Amino acid sequence: MKKTLIISCLILCGSNLFSQQLPHFSQYFLNDFLINPAVAGSRGYFEGVSTHRYQWEGITDAPRTYTLSVNGPSKNRKMGFGGYLFTDIVGPTRRTGFNLSYAYHLKINDNLKVSLGLNAGLLQFMIDASKITLRDQNDAIISQGVQSELVPDAGFGLFVYHKKYYFGFSAPQLLNTKLDLAEVGQGTEGTLPSHFFATAGYKYQVTDDFIIEPIAFMKYVSPVPIQFEGTLKVTYKEKVWLSGTYRDKDAITASVGFFMNNSFTVAYAHDFTTTNLKNYSDGTHELMIGARFYNRKKKEKAAPSIQ
């Protein structure tokens, strides 16, 4: 009962219902296109990635997120294109939609490029009131049916990248779209707040076989305090990697992944919750599966690499 009440308090809190943060991915550094449209086309091949995230395992109605994304470059590599579909489920609420992205890449020198990207799409928010048990059955805010609303979305991204390092900045949900599923008057309207993400990483070639990559990530959405996390990723022969992440005031994450046949990626991450939710949850599971599609003429020249 306590487990259900925790989630109920998180998702049924008036207008804050629609002011929640975007889903977080523990392995964002393996598919940073999801958080930054400027990444599209920056790696010279098309890539399809599917991510499944089961948050706070053991808590009833905990968040579940599923994504499917594809991105890649134009023939001259001056532009990038991509898109993704997603579903984010929290108890009786569901957030689904799609985004399409475009990026333009500027060559600074032989090793350094800058990309500017935009994305736009549609989001649908739904509440299945039949799955909610109310203390006051005459509550006018939530009906007994399925309520939904379809709204536009757009974002911006910047990506600076080199074979040894990169820096990214992105701002999804720039439209600050208003939402009001209840439609019963004042006080129930919510807003999709703008988010601000910043990422940076550097690859150290320690030996011929080992690469060490420190990665930093920052997230901000008002009025929540800025959240930081740091990751250390160790890659062996560009085939296998292990990583550890500390996320401020949230969790510690361990991740392992494999890169097979220069084309397929499989990775798993487990979040060990550090907040009071650890008393109710067994942690968070995240599975990522990806496939790369090369230009046949360039495939032989392409050296295998792990993001």
Residue pairs with C-beta under 8 A, 6 or more apart in sequence:
2 280
3 58
3 59
3 60
3 280
4 59
4 60
4 61
6 59
6 277
6 280
7 59
7 60
7 61
7 62
7 90
7 91
8 61
8 91
10 90
11 17
11 20
11 61
11 90
11 91
11 92
11 93
12 132
14 187
14 188
15 187
15 188
15 189
15 190
15 191
16 190
17 93
17 190
18 125
18 179
18 181
18 190
18 191
18 192
19 190
19 191
19 192
19 193
20 90
21 195
21 219
21 221
21 224
22 172
22 173
22 195
22 221
23 53
23 63
23 65
23 86
23 88
24 219
25 31
25 34
25 35
25 51
25 53
25 65
25 286
26 53
26 245
26 251
26 253
26 255
26 269
26 271
26 284
26 286
27 51
27 255
27 257
27 267
27 269
27 286
27 288
28 34
28 35
28 199
28 217
29 199
29 201
29 215
29 217
29 231
29 233
29 243
29 307
30 49
30 257
30 265
30 267
30 288
30 290
30 307
31 49
31 51
31 69
31 288
31 290
31 307
32 39
32 168
32 199
32 307
33 39
33 40
33 47
33 49
33 69
33 71
33 82
33 84
33 101
34 51
34 67
34 69
34 84
35 168
35 170
35 172
35 197
35 199
36 117
36 157
36 158
36 159
36 168
36 169
36 170
36 197
36 199
37 82
37 99
37 101
37 102
37 103
37 117
37 118
37 119
37 155
37 156
37 157
37 170
38 80
38 103
38 115
38 116
38 117
38 157
38 158
38 159
38 168
38 170
39 71
39 80
39 103
39 115
39 117
39 157
39 159
39 168
40 71
40 72
40 73
40 80
40 81
40 82
40 101
40 102
40 103
40 115
40 117
41 71
41 72
41 73
41 74
41 77
41 79
41 80
41 81
41 82
41 103
41 105
41 115
42 73
42 80
42 103
42 105
42 113
42 115
42 159
42 161
43 73
43 305
43 307
44 73
44 77
44 298
44 302
45 72
45 73
45 292
45 293
45 294
45 295
45 302
46 70
46 71
46 72
46 73
46 292
46 293
47 70
47 71
47 72
47 290
47 291
47 292
47 293
48 68
48 69
48 70
48 290
48 291
48 293
49 67
49 68
49 69
49 70
49 265
49 288
49 289
49 290
49 291
50 66
50 67
50 68
50 288
50 289
50 290
51 65
51 66
51 67
51 69
51 286
51 287
51 288
52 65
52 66
52 286
52 287
52 288
53 63
53 64
53 65
53 66
53 284
53 285
53 286
53 287
54 62
54 64
54 284
54 285
54 286
55 62
55 63
55 64
55 65
55 271
55 284
56 62
56 63
56 273
56 277
56 280
56 281
56 283
56 284
57 281
57 282
57 283
57 284
57 285
58 280
58 281
58 282
59 277
59 280
59 281
60 91
61 90
61 91
61 92
62 90
62 281
63 88
63 89
63 90
64 88
64 89
64 90
65 86
65 87
65 88
65 89
66 86
66 87
67 84
67 85
67 86
67 87
68 84
68 85
68 86
69 82
69 83
69 84
69 85
70 82
70 83
70 84
71 80
71 81
71 82
71 83
71 101
72 80
72 81
72 82
72 293
73 79
73 80
73 81
73 105
74 80
74 81
77 105
78 104
78 105
79 102
79 103
79 104
79 105
80 101
80 102
80 103
80 104
80 105
80 115
80 117
81 101
81 102
81 103
82 100
82 101
82 103
83 98
83 99
83 100
83 101
83 121
84 98
84 99
85 96
85 97
85 98
86 95
86 96
86 97
86 98
87 94
87 95
87 96
88 94
88 95
88 96
89 95
91 131
92 127
92 128
92 129
92 130
92 131
92 132
93 125
93 126
93 127
93 128
94 124
94 125
94 126
94 127
94 128
95 123
95 124
95 125
95 126
96 123
96 124
96 126
97 121
97 122
97 123
97 124
97 153
98 121
98 122
99 119
99 120
99 121
99 153
99 155
100 119
100 120
100 121
101 117
101 118
101 119
102 117
102 118
102 119
103 115
103 116
103 117
103 118
103 157
103 159
104 115
104 116
104 117
105 113
105 114
105 115
106 113
106 114
106 115
106 116
107 113
108 114
111 162
111 163
112 160
112 161
112 162
113 160
113 161
113 162
114 158
114 159
114 160
114 161
115 157
115 158
115 159
115 160
115 161
116 156
116 157
116 158
117 156
117 157
117 158
117 159
118 154
118 155
118 156
118 157
119 154
119 155
119 157
119 172
120 152
120 153
120 154
120 155
121 152
121 153
121 154
122 150
122 151
122 152
122 153
123 150
123 151
123 152
123 153
123 177
123 192
124 148
124 149
124 150
124 151
125 148
125 149
125 151
125 179
125 181
126 146
126 147
126 148
127 142
127 146
127 147
127 148
127 181
128 146
129 142
129 143
129 144
129 145
129 146
129 147
130 144
130 145
130 146
132 142
134 142
140 182
140 184
141 182
141 184
141 188
142 182
147 181
147 182
148 181
149 179
149 180
149 181
151 177
151 179
151 192
152 175
152 177
153 172
153 173
153 175
153 177
153 192
154 174
154 175
155 170
155 171
155 172
155 173
155 174
156 170
156 171
156 174
157 168
157 169
157 170
157 171
158 168
158 169
158 170
159 166
159 167
159 168
160 166
160 167
160 168
161 167
163 203
164 202
164 203
165 200
165 201
165 202
165 203
166 199
166 200
166 201
167 198
167 199
167 200
168 197
168 198
168 199
168 200
169 196
169 197
169 198
169 199
170 196
170 197
171 194
171 195
171 196
171 197
172 194
172 195
172 197
173 192
173 193
173 194
173 195
174 194
175 192
176 191
176 192
176 193
176 194
177 191
177 192
178 189
178 190
178 191
179 189
179 190
179 191
179 192
180 188
180 189
180 190
181 188
182 188
193 221
193 222
194 221
195 219
195 220
195 221
196 219
196 220
196 221
197 217
197 218
197 219
198 216
198 217
198 218
199 215
199 216
199 217
199 218
200 215
200 216
201 213
201 214
201 215
201 216
202 213
202 214
203 211
203 212
203 213
204 211
204 212
204 213
205 211
206 212
209 236
209 237
210 234
210 235
210 236
211 234
211 235
211 238
212 232
212 233
212 234
212 235
213 232
213 233
213 234
213 235
214 230
214 231
214 232
214 233
215 230
215 231
215 232
215 233
216 228
216 229
216 230
216 231
217 228
217 229
217 230
217 231
218 226
218 227
218 228
219 226
219 227
220 226
220 227
227 247
227 248
227 249
227 250
228 247
228 248
229 245
229 246
229 247
229 248
229 250
230 245
230 246
231 243
231 244
231 245
231 253
232 243
232 244
232 245
233 241
233 242
233 243
233 255
234 241
234 242
234 243
235 241
235 306
238 259
238 303
238 304
238 305
238 306
239 258
239 259
239 260
239 304
239 306
240 256
240 257
240 258
240 259
241 255
241 256
241 257
241 259
241 306
242 254
242 255
242 256
243 253
243 254
243 255
243 256
244 252
244 253
244 254
244 255
245 252
245 253
245 254
245 255
246 252
246 253
247 253
247 271
249 274
249 275
250 271
250 273
250 274
250 275
251 271
251 272
251 273
251 274
251 275
251 283
251 284
252 271
252 272
252 274
253 269
253 270
253 271
253 272
254 269
254 270
254 272
255 267
255 268
255 269
255 270
256 267
256 268
257 265
257 266
257 267
257 268
257 288
257 306
258 265
258 266
258 267
259 265
259 304
259 306
260 266
262 292
262 299
262 302
262 304
263 291
263 292
263 293
263 294
264 289
264 290
264 291
264 292
265 288
265 289
265 290
265 291
265 292
265 306
266 288
266 289
266 290
267 287
267 288
268 285
268 286
268 287
268 288
269 285
269 286
269 288
270 283
270 284
270 285
270 286
271 283
271 284
271 285
271 286
272 278
272 283
273 281
273 283
273 284
294 302
